[in-house]
Amino acid sequence: MKYILLILSLLIIGTRIYNTVNFDRKCTQYIQRAADANTVMSAYNELSIASKYLEDNRITNGYTSIMFDSPNEDVGFWYNNIKSCEKDLLVIIKNDTSVSMLEKSNVLLRLRETLLDKKGVTVPTGISRYPNNLLWCIITGFASIYIFIFLVMLQDLLKYKW
């Protein structure tokens, strides 16, 4: 029984890691590519992929926090910034012939400033587990406690001289 719980706990931890990597691959990297894009069209294409992922997974509003809402966990603000950037890029694409290179350049600079911060891509804390942050908190808490208890028991068992 204890091994089944250990395997279940490790699967829970593994799933959290998978969710983080999956969000990074399917959203964060596309936002990074949009910020690094050299042309308005490529920036729009990359940002559209990230935006579609967010909409498909209902990551459009709310907070990633469980107890206390803080501005760095506001999903709605972050999502609206992404959609605003996407809309600005689309306006430039539709009016391509009348838009100067300087204006295109300014839009790309503003896009980069909006999407990136000193650490990389701006994302709310805990976004990879959203919208099920409370559930993941509870499940991971129990899994972590069980793994800790199992390791303590294993250490005691290894100290025992047969």
C-alpha positions as CSV (number, residue, x, y, z in Angstrom):
1,M,0.0,0.0,0.0
2,K,2.8,2.4,0.9
3,Y,4.4,1.8,-2.5
4,I,1.2,2.6,-4.3
5,L,0.9,5.9,-2.5
6,L,4.5,6.6,-3.2
7,I,4.1,5.9,-6.9
8,L,0.9,8.0,-6.9
9,S,2.7,10.9,-5.2
10,L,5.5,10.7,-7.7
11,L,3.0,10.8,-10.5
12,I,1.4,13.9,-9.1
13,I,4.7,15.7,-8.9
14,G,5.6,14.5,-12.4
15,T,2.3,15.8,-13.7
16,R,3.0,19.2,-12.2
17,I,6.4,19.3,-13.9
18,Y,4.7,18.2,-17.2
19,N,2.1,21.0,-16.9
20,T,4.9,23.5,-16.4
21,V,6.9,22.3,-19.4
22,N,3.8,22.0,-21.5
23,F,2.7,25.6,-20.8
24,D,6.2,26.7,-21.6
25,R,6.2,24.9,-24.9
26,K,2.7,25.8,-26.0
27,C,2.5,29.4,-24.9
28,T,5.5,31.0,-23.3
29,Q,7.9,30.2,-26.1
30,Y,5.5,31.6,-28.7
31,I,5.2,34.8,-26.6
32,Q,9.1,34.9,-26.5
33,R,9.2,34.4,-30.3
34,A,6.7,37.2,-30.9
35,A,8.8,39.5,-28.8
36,D,11.9,38.5,-30.7
37,A,10.3,38.8,-34.1
38,N,11.8,41.0,-36.7
39,T,8.6,41.7,-38.7
40,V,5.1,42.6,-37.7
41,M,3.7,39.6,-39.5
42,S,5.9,37.0,-37.8
43,A,5.2,38.7,-34.4
44,Y,1.4,38.5,-35.1
45,N,1.6,34.8,-36.2
46,E,3.5,33.8,-33.0
47,L,1.3,35.8,-30.7
48,S,-1.8,34.4,-32.3
49,I,-0.6,30.9,-31.5
50,A,-0.1,31.8,-27.8
51,S,-3.4,33.7,-27.7
52,K,-5.3,30.7,-29.2
53,Y,-3.7,28.4,-26.6
54,L,-4.8,30.7,-23.8
55,E,-8.4,30.9,-25.1
56,D,-8.6,27.1,-25.7
57,N,-7.5,26.4,-22.1
58,R,-9.7,29.2,-20.5
59,I,-6.7,31.2,-19.3
60,T,-8.3,34.5,-19.8
61,N,-9.3,36.0,-16.4
62,G,-9.0,35.5,-12.7
63,Y,-6.0,35.2,-10.4
64,T,-3.5,32.4,-10.0
65,S,-3.3,32.9,-6.3
66,I,-5.3,30.7,-3.8
67,M,-5.7,33.0,-0.8
68,F,-4.6,36.6,-1.5
69,D,-4.9,38.2,-4.9
70,S,-1.9,40.3,-6.0
71,P,-1.3,42.2,-9.2
72,N,1.5,39.9,-10.4
73,E,-1.0,37.0,-10.4
74,D,-3.8,38.8,-12.4
75,V,-4.5,36.6,-15.4
76,G,-7.0,39.0,-16.9
77,F,-4.6,41.9,-17.0
78,W,-1.9,39.8,-18.6
79,Y,-4.3,38.3,-21.1
80,N,-5.7,41.7,-22.1
81,N,-2.2,43.0,-22.7
82,I,-1.5,40.1,-25.0
83,K,-4.8,40.6,-26.9
84,S,-4.1,44.4,-27.1
85,C,-0.6,43.7,-28.7
86,E,-2.2,41.2,-31.1
87,K,-4.8,43.9,-32.1
88,D,-2.1,46.5,-32.6
89,L,-0.1,44.1,-34.9
90,L,-3.3,43.3,-36.9
91,V,-4.0,47.0,-37.5
92,I,-0.4,47.5,-38.8
93,I,-0.8,44.4,-41.0
94,K,-4.1,45.6,-42.5
95,N,-2.7,49.1,-43.2
96,D,0.7,47.9,-44.3
97,T,1.1,50.2,-47.3
98,S,0.3,53.3,-45.4
99,V,2.5,52.5,-42.3
100,S,6.1,53.7,-42.2
101,M,9.0,51.6,-41.1
102,L,9.4,53.8,-38.1
103,E,5.8,53.0,-36.9
104,K,6.3,49.3,-37.5
105,S,9.5,49.5,-35.5
106,N,7.8,51.3,-32.7
107,V,5.0,48.7,-32.5
108,L,7.6,45.9,-32.3
109,L,9.5,47.8,-29.6
110,R,6.3,48.3,-27.6
111,L,5.4,44.7,-28.1
112,R,8.8,43.6,-26.7
113,E,8.5,45.9,-23.7
114,T,5.0,44.6,-23.0
115,L,5.7,40.9,-23.3
116,L,9.1,40.7,-21.6
117,D,10.6,41.8,-18.3
118,K,14.1,41.5,-16.9
119,K,13.6,37.8,-16.2
120,G,12.2,36.8,-19.6
121,V,8.6,36.5,-20.7
122,T,6.1,38.2,-18.4
123,V,3.6,35.6,-17.0
124,P,1.6,35.5,-13.8
125,T,3.1,33.4,-11.1
126,G,1.7,29.8,-11.1
127,I,0.0,30.2,-14.5
128,S,0.9,26.6,-15.6
129,R,-1.5,25.2,-13.0
130,Y,-4.3,27.7,-13.7
131,P,-7.3,27.4,-13.5
132,N,-7.0,24.5,-11.0
133,N,-4.4,26.0,-8.6
134,L,-6.3,25.2,-5.4
135,L,-6.7,21.5,-6.5
136,W,-3.1,21.3,-7.4
137,C,-2.1,22.9,-4.1
138,I,-4.0,20.3,-2.1
139,I,-2.9,17.3,-4.2
140,T,0.7,18.4,-4.2
141,G,0.6,19.1,-0.5
142,F,-0.6,15.6,0.3
143,A,1.9,14.1,-2.1
144,S,4.8,16.0,-0.6
145,I,3.8,15.1,2.9
146,Y,3.6,11.4,2.0
147,I,7.0,11.5,0.2
148,F,8.5,13.1,3.3
149,I,7.0,10.5,5.6
150,F,8.2,7.7,3.2
151,L,11.7,9.0,3.2
152,V,11.8,9.3,7.0
153,M,10.6,5.7,7.3
154,L,13.1,4.5,4.7
155,Q,15.9,6.3,6.5
156,D,14.9,4.5,9.8
157,L,14.7,1.2,8.0
158,L,18.2,1.6,6.5
159,K,19.6,2.4,10.0
160,Y,18.2,-0.9,11.4
161,K,20.8,-3.6,11.5
162,W,19.4,-7.0,10.4
